[in-house]
Amino acid sequence: MQAALRAGAEALLVTHAPDVRYLSGFTGSSGAVALAGGRAALFTDGRYTTQAKAEVNGLRLVIDKRSPGVQAVEWLAAAGVKKCAFDAAQTSVAALELMKKAVNQALKAVPAPMRRSFFVATDGLVARIRQVKDEDEIVRMRKAAAVGCGLFSAVLQYLIPGVGETQVAAQLEFMARLAGVEAMSFETIVASGERSALPHGRATAAKLPAQGFVTLDFGVLLGGYCSDMTRTVHLGRPSEREWDVYHSVLEAQEAAIAAVSPGVRCSEVDEAARSVLRKAGLEKEFSHSTGHGVGLEIHEGPRIAARQEQVLEPGMVITIEPGAYLSSGAALKARRPGSRTKKGHPVAKAFGVRIEDMVLVTKSGHELLTAASPKDWIEL
Amino acid sequence: MQAALRAGAEALLVTHAPDVRYLSGFTGSSGAVALAGGRAALFTDGRYTTQAKAEVNGLRLVIDKRSPGVQAVEWLAAAGVKKCAFDAAQTSVAALELMKKAVNQALKAVPAPMRRSFFVATDGLVARIRQVKDEDEIVRMRKAAAVGCGLFSAVLQYLIPGVGETQVAAQLEFMARLAGVEAMSFETIVASGERSALPHGRATAAKLPAQGFVTLDFGVLLGGYCSDMTRTVHLGRPSEREWDVYHSVLEAQEAAIAAVSPGVRCSEVDEAARSVLRKAGLEKEFSHSTGHGVGLEIHEGPRIAARQEQVLEPGMVITIEPGAYLSSGAALKARRPGSRTKKGHPVAKAFGVRIEDMVLVTKSGHELLTAASPKDWIEL
């Protein structure tokens, strides 16, 4: 936005649905907010007339058949706006082209070079404001996280060898709905046995094995806000390698949580997790970043990853979710030369472990929002 | 694509996830496909190594930390490509900017004007190919539609006054999961009583009333393909106005289905529904278009709407879903002067009706994919 202001933008156009909801309260899938000179308006279409009237407060409401973005820029042009900031990450090349045509039409009287400089690209102004949650948002996120923890406890009884991953997901999502959630915040991950080696192992028809890990990664949408958590439990007795990898990931996860504090760079939090796994010889097996912001969307800023220089601020809610994913070769390779598998269960199969909490950055450090779900080794 | 070819594009870059899946089989959320000179490659990141190896067949597979789009254009530039088509509707302004920078870097030796003309905007080439389903896709969509019909029959038992809309959704989604679906294809709509007047009334904590409509609009994701259907049933005895509006919507829906045939323009199908509702005095109350294509995505082309000149082709799968949404004032207004409410139940409350089927365009006409769910008046 700094750059947009320097470029003289006197108005802002917002079309990304979560940003529109954040600014206006409108929860429909198709809407735009325009802000200029202290005036603000929400644009949507006829499917949403009743809903928009009920939800939107303090903004002028305009209903029309054309695309909300086109409506919005015409309104801005009519209001005398000559430069308007928009979010380049959330606007398609085609949508911008359509809006440019609308501006060209609406500002016929204005010299062409001025028309051509109407749109000023910004990189997620509203998204950046949304990273820091206010009190009302934090209350909602605490509730969503608490529902998530309750679901984890309740779903353990269904983790039985032979039960399908989708059956586990069915039970989890059913209980979530009965708890009053609007939806799951993303496609539920139930990754069992060798499938636990898939970082994004959405539930399939695969049956839970008699021996092996089950990774549950799920979240609910409650009051518009997302929860997100992961726990990995073990069916049957583990190999020594499985036990070791679990505890390395747990150590990495707790190190990263301990690093969360205002003023700390995101890269430092990532490195806190990564250095533990590096020492454990699992650096390559940790093939993703440590976490991400969460809120109205399941993936928001900040990114908790290497080379992310952004600094944590009180009110941010982030996930901390290191993992280690071992191919069958890596799973065989013992951490210490000469170590044996535990209790005679050799492990040659691929496996993976991920542990994830939601963490609120507070003024003095951090608060674990998913503390109600234990992370100690669970063997079923 | 015609325009892209005329502009000399010799390569195609695809980044929209359903398009990537369609071309490569890869189901991850972050990937790109590049096609040039008979060669094709899929680009993704380390989270998806195992999954991509299992899913992708016949394409070269490249795994790297950078964004798949940037990887892809660098590969194209290295292959000597000078012009590349991309989908302007599915590429953000920011993503294009990043890819332009990568091309500028990769093609340093090439004159600047040639670098600047590297990207050629197209409007959904893959999306247009996807509109026409092949035999394998039609089999999957028939299955998804059949599961949807089964769920509608099964959920009727839960439509009891006092039960919450989210409880109905919970039962529906639970049964869907047990039937083996990957997910719901969109947020389930359970809109009861006055909420039936909301075209997009997602399930809320509201309790089903003793008297009034309940609109159920839902779909499943099965084998990657979406189903989509809507039925509106009535709790208790209807007013004459409710009865009349239901049957007008049904008549409109059946007229539109009857119009579905290869060579027919989408606008003609829309008009078939709209003219029935116009004659019934419900034109303004039908505030959206008649339908949309469905497939890997819940909303695809073609659009079944006014002024849509696109012609239906065998293999297209579309929804036909007219509706009428009456505010409390409109609900009171009787269709015929002097008509009375039925059985002494005056209706002053808002209500709405929508009926939706999935229809396959065949060589000789059409096939109703959701025929297993009756559309006769259901009173519970």
Interface residues (C-beta under 8 A of the other chain):
Chain A: G28 S29 D45 G46 R47 Y48 T49 T50 Q51 F86 A88 A89 Q90 T91 S92 V93 A94 A95 L96 E97 A121 D123 T166 Q167 A169 A170 Q171 E173 F174 R177 L178 G180 V181 E182 A183 E187 A197 L198 P199 H200 R202 A203 A205 S287 H288 Y325 S327 A350
Chain B: G28 S29 G46 R47 Y48 T49 T50 Q51 A88 A89 Q90 T91 S92 V93 A94 A95 L96 E97 A121 D123 T166 Q167 A169 A170 Q171 E173 F174 R177 L178 G180 V181 E182 A183 E187 A197 L198 P199 H200 R202 A203 A205 S287 H288 Y325 S327 A350
